[in-house]
Amino acid sequence: MGTRRPLVAGNWKMNGSRAESATLLDGVKKGVSSAFRAEVAVCPPFILLPLAAEKLAGSGIAWGGQNLSVHSAGAYTGEVSGPMLKDYGCTYVIVGHSERRAFYSESDTLVAEKFAAAQNAGLIPILCVGETLQEREAGQTEAVVARQLEAVLDKHGIGGFKNAVIAYEPVWAIGTGKTATPQQAQDVHRFIRGRLAARDKAVAENTRILYGGSMKGGNAGELLAQPDIDGGLIGGASLQADEFIAIGRAAG
Ligand code: PEP
């Protein structure tokens, strides 16, 4: 991971009562040591962000949203905007998660608009990219990841990545217990960095590229040891304080 400071971010998805979330936040706060080299963040459901803000203020642990509207305010029933997330102290927001792409038909174009909406609100987007099993088996991994990445690069230029994080999340590894091998992940991470480097070497060198897909305490070390893997976006394991903390510790 070179000189880039690792980031371990938890994507809670649509999980957690208020009481369960309070316990989880307390557990994470207790377990995350200031000696960690890694930065730690949690992304709870919108409705739990005030609780995260209350529990994590001053802890050094960041919090963020899992999605945002392309609009900043107005008649968009059911949506939450970037400025609202910022108002609740969010640092990050996940953009283009594969579940949003698959279940809510988010296109590359919409994802690129959300990426900009995040930055316009002063948030750091965590842009998710990744291929399905069918695409991998058809030898299309690089083409798919390049298409998802270039949709953002073409719209916002390489400058957009001066303050952004990328998460490579092979769809077949998300929530399946099937992790990419360290080499499979490293190959795609290197490919992504190469696409950034083709536009600007310094930005490529500084951009954190996280791996996501069934990462846990037991497999984090070997994944995070890869030169182009700069942390993790963690789903299932982020709902257990011990597992999540173990990943943070493995990140250095
Ligand atoms: C995710 O959805 O971002 C993810 C990585 O999930 P999991 O860790 O459960 O595979």
Boltz pocket constraint, residues with backbone or C-beta under 6 A from the ligand:
constraints:
  - pocket:
      binder: B
      contacts: [[A, 11], [A, 169], [A, 173], [A, 174], [A, 175], [A, 176], [A, 177], [A, 211], [A, 212], [A, 213], [A, 214], [A, 215], [A, 233], [A, 234], [A, 235], [A, 236], [A, 237]]
      max_distance: 6.0
